[in-house]
Amino acid sequence: MKNIGILGLGNIARNMARTVNLMEDVNLYAVASRSLEKAVKFKEEYFAEKAYGSYLELLQDEKIDLVYIATPHSHHAQLIELAINNNKPVLCEKSFTTNLDQAKKVIELAHQKNVFLAEAIWTRYVPSRFIIEQLLDSGVIGNISLVESNLGYNVADKERIYKKELAGGALLDLTVYPINFSCMFLGSKIKNINSTVIKMGSGVDGIENVTFVYDNGILATFNTSVYSRLSRKGFIYGSKGYLEIENINNPEKISIYDEQGELVEEIIPPEQITGFEYQVSACFEAIEAGEIEPKQMPHKEILRMMEIMDELRKSWGIVFPWEE
């Protein structure tokens, strides 16, 4: 049985805790918050063995095999560094860090210390990703010309969204998903990035439209919003038809259409606990193989995603307090 510790006990941590409790080969061993009272309550609700009132205390527990970081983005880099310096393998929630410089620093540290480090961008790990890749490789829709996607929820009132000091905005919380959706299937060698943004009152991004222009003439375009629930659909258009993906950040159905727009086939991905289990399993598989990164989301791809998001923020004139 492998022991998992969770740092930061918000909603995303609850999803992970529920997942781990239903997995056969992992154990929710410890949880930590800056409030011991909150940690104890979380421990009792999700049957963890230990609760800590500080992150460092958890990281110094020798029985932990993997640390899952679920704090706001603003704290990711600091906690990754602290975990690695305590020789704890890390699975850090997306967005990996707040900028490229932070990502480079912690990845370099992981390599220096030979400690496993991964980003918990679950879309990279779920089986549906590989189903879509196989369909594209089969040529069923021909040559790709355009990818469209969107993701949005009414979350503008959440602190993690509107507070600049928490690295808020749609980009790191929502847009990271369509960016990954596009890059998983088209690659990350982008010639030009064009975008339009509408900012929130706090100065962070609230709505955006982004277009990637690839060297081979393919376009990827997507919209995100913190004000509305969008359809969350993705479309991959080819010369012989197109794919429609229901819910790009955890696909529920993949539909294949021909050139005439007639439905050819519907594929339902395998049943799952929450989808989080795949990233946990991938981490332990890599750790057991002596790797310091998972093959599903290698460090070079993490850095490329952070580079793209830095470029977007720069074009929008959005600077976080620690970058000033």
Residue pairs with C-beta under 8 A, 6 or more apart in sequence:
1 25
1 26
1 27
2 25
2 26
2 27
2 65
2 66
2 284
3 26
3 27
3 29
3 30
3 63
3 64
3 65
3 66
4 20
4 26
4 27
4 28
4 29
4 64
4 65
4 66
4 67
4 68
4 280
5 29
5 30
5 31
5 32
5 58
5 59
5 61
5 64
5 66
5 67
5 68
5 88
6 13
6 16
6 17
6 28
6 30
6 31
6 32
6 48
6 67
6 68
6 70
7 32
7 55
7 58
7 59
7 67
7 68
7 69
7 70
7 71
7 79
7 83
8 32
8 33
8 69
8 70
8 71
8 72
8 75
9 31
9 32
9 33
9 38
9 39
9 42
9 70
10 70
10 71
10 160
12 70
12 93
13 31
13 42
13 68
13 70
14 46
15 274
15 276
16 68
16 70
16 276
16 280
17 28
17 31
17 42
17 46
17 48
18 46
18 273
18 274
19 273
19 274
19 276
19 277
19 280
20 26
20 27
20 28
20 280
21 28
21 46
21 47
22 273
22 277
23 273
23 277
23 280
23 281
25 284
26 280
26 284
27 49
28 46
28 47
28 48
28 49
29 48
29 49
29 50
29 61
29 63
29 64
30 48
30 49
30 50
30 51
30 52
30 58
30 61
30 63
30 64
31 39
31 42
31 43
31 46
31 48
31 50
31 51
31 52
31 58
32 39
32 51
32 52
32 53
32 54
32 55
32 57
32 58
33 39
33 42
33 52
33 53
34 53
34 54
34 55
35 53
36 51
36 52
36 53
39 51
39 52
39 53
40 51
42 48
42 51
43 49
43 50
43 51
50 58
50 61
52 58
52 61
55 79
55 82
56 82
56 86
58 64
58 67
59 67
59 82
59 83
59 86
59 88
60 86
64 88
65 89
65 284
65 287
66 88
66 89
66 90
66 91
66 116
66 280
66 283
66 284
66 287
67 83
67 88
67 89
67 90
67 91
68 91
68 92
68 93
68 120
69 75
69 76
69 79
69 80
69 83
69 90
69 91
69 92
69 93
70 93
71 79
71 93
72 160
72 166
72 167
73 95
73 97
73 98
73 160
73 166
73 167
73 172
73 173
74 98
74 165
74 166
74 167
74 320
74 322
76 92
76 93
76 95
76 96
76 97
76 98
76 102
77 97
77 98
77 102
77 103
77 105
77 106
79 92
80 90
80 92
80 97
80 106
80 117
81 105
81 106
81 109
83 90
83 115
84 90
84 106
84 109
84 110
84 113
84 115
84 117
85 109
85 113
87 113
87 115
88 115
89 115
89 116
89 117
89 283
89 287
90 110
90 115
90 116
90 117
90 118
91 118
91 119
91 120
91 279
91 280
91 283
92 117
92 118
92 119
92 120
93 119
93 120
94 119
94 120
94 121
94 172
94 176
95 167
95 171
95 172
95 173
95 176
95 305
95 306
95 309
96 103
96 119
96 121
96 302
96 305
96 306
97 103
97 106
97 306
98 167
98 172
98 320
98 322
98 323
99 306
99 309
99 310
99 313
99 320
99 323
100 303
100 306
100 307
100 310
102 306
103 302
103 303
103 306
104 303
106 117
107 117
107 299
107 302
107 303
109 115
110 116
110 117
110 292
110 293
110 299
111 292
114 292
115 292
116 283
116 286
116 287
116 291
116 292
116 293
117 292
117 293
117 299
118 279
118 282
118 283
118 286
118 293
118 294
118 297
119 297
119 302
120 276
120 279
121 176
121 177
121 180
121 297
121 305
122 249
122 250
122 275
122 276
122 278
122 279
123 129
123 177
123 180
123 181
123 184
123 248
123 249
123 250
124 180
124 184
124 279
124 296
124 297
125 278
125 279
125 282
125 294
125 296
125 297
126 250
126 251
126 269
126 272
126 275
126 278
127 269
127 270
127 272
127 278
128 245
128 250
128 251
128 254
128 269
129 184
129 296
131 254
131 267
131 269
132 184
132 185
132 236
132 243
132 245
132 251
132 254
133 184
133 185
135 141
135 243
135 254
135 256
136 144
136 185
136 236
136 243
139 240
140 240
140 241
140 256
140 264
141 236
141 237
141 238
141 239
141 240
141 241
141 242
141 243
141 256
142 238
142 239
142 240
142 241
143 238
143 239
144 185
144 186
144 218
144 236
144 237
144 238
145 217
145 218
145 219
145 237
145 238
145 239
146 218
146 219
146 220
146 221
146 235
146 236
146 237
147 181
147 182
147 185
147 186
147 218
147 219
147 220
147 221
147 234
147 235
147 236
147 237
148 220
148 221
148 222
148 234
148 235
148 237
149 178
149 181
149 182
149 220
149 222
149 233
149 234
149 235
149 245
149 248
150 178
150 222
150 223
150 224
150 230
150 231
150 232
150 233
150 248
151 174
151 175
151 177
151 178
151 222
151 224
151 230
151 232
151 248
151 249
152 174
152 223
152 224
152 225
152 226
152 227
152 228
152 229
152 230
152 232
153 174
153 225
153 226
153 228
153 229
153 230
154 226
154 227
154 228
154 229
155 161
155 173
155 226
156 162
156 200
156 206
156 226
156 227
159 166
159 168
160 166
160 168
160 173
161 168
161 169
161 170
161 173
161 200
161 204
161 226
162 168
162 200
162 201
162 202
162 204
163 202
163 204
164 202
164 203
164 204
164 318
164 320
164 321
165 320
165 321
167 320
168 200
168 202
168 204
169 200
169 204
169 205
169 206
169 226
169 318
170 204
170 205
170 206
170 207
170 208
170 224
170 225
170 226
171 205
171 208
171 224
171 309
171 312
171 313
172 309
173 226
174 224
174 225
174 226
175 205
175 208
175 210
175 222
175 224
175 309
175 312
176 305
176 309
177 248
177 249
178 210
178 222
178 224
178 234
178 248
179 210
179 222
179 305
179 308
179 309
180 305
181 222
181 234
181 248
181 249
182 212
182 220
182 222
183 301
183 304
183 305
183 308
185 236
186 212
186 214
186 218
186 220
187 214
188 301
188 304
188 305
188 308
189 214
189 215
190 212
190 213
190 214
190 308
191 213
191 214
191 215
192 212
192 213
193 210
193 211
193 212
193 213
193 308
193 311
193 312
193 315
194 210
194 211
194 213
195 208
195 209
195 210
195 211
195 312
195 315
195 316
196 208
196 209
197 205
197 207
197 208
197 316
198 205
198 206
198 207
198 208
199 205
199 206
199 316
199 318
200 206
200 226
203 318
204 318
205 313
205 316
205 318
206 225
206 226
206 227
207 223
207 224
207 225
207 226
207 227
208 223
208 224
208 312
209 221
209 222
209 223
210 221
210 222
210 223
210 312
211 219
211 220
211 221
212 219
212 220
212 221
213 219
214 220
223 230
224 230
232 246
232 247
232 248
232 249
233 244
233 245
233 246
233 247
233 248
234 243
234 244
234 245
234 248
234 251
235 242
235 243
235 244
235 245
236 242
236 243
236 245
239 259
240 258
240 259
241 256
241 257
241 258
241 259
241 264
242 257
243 254
243 255
243 256
243 257
244 254
244 255
244 257
245 251
245 253
245 254
245 255
246 252
246 253
246 254
246 255
250 275
251 269
252 268
252 269
253 266
253 267
253 268
253 269
254 266
254 267
254 268
254 269
255 263
255 265
255 266
255 267
256 263
256 264
256 265
256 266
256 267
257 263
257 264
258 264
272 278
279 294
279 296
282 294
282 295
282 296
283 294
285 294
286 292
286 293
286 294
286 295
293 299
313 319
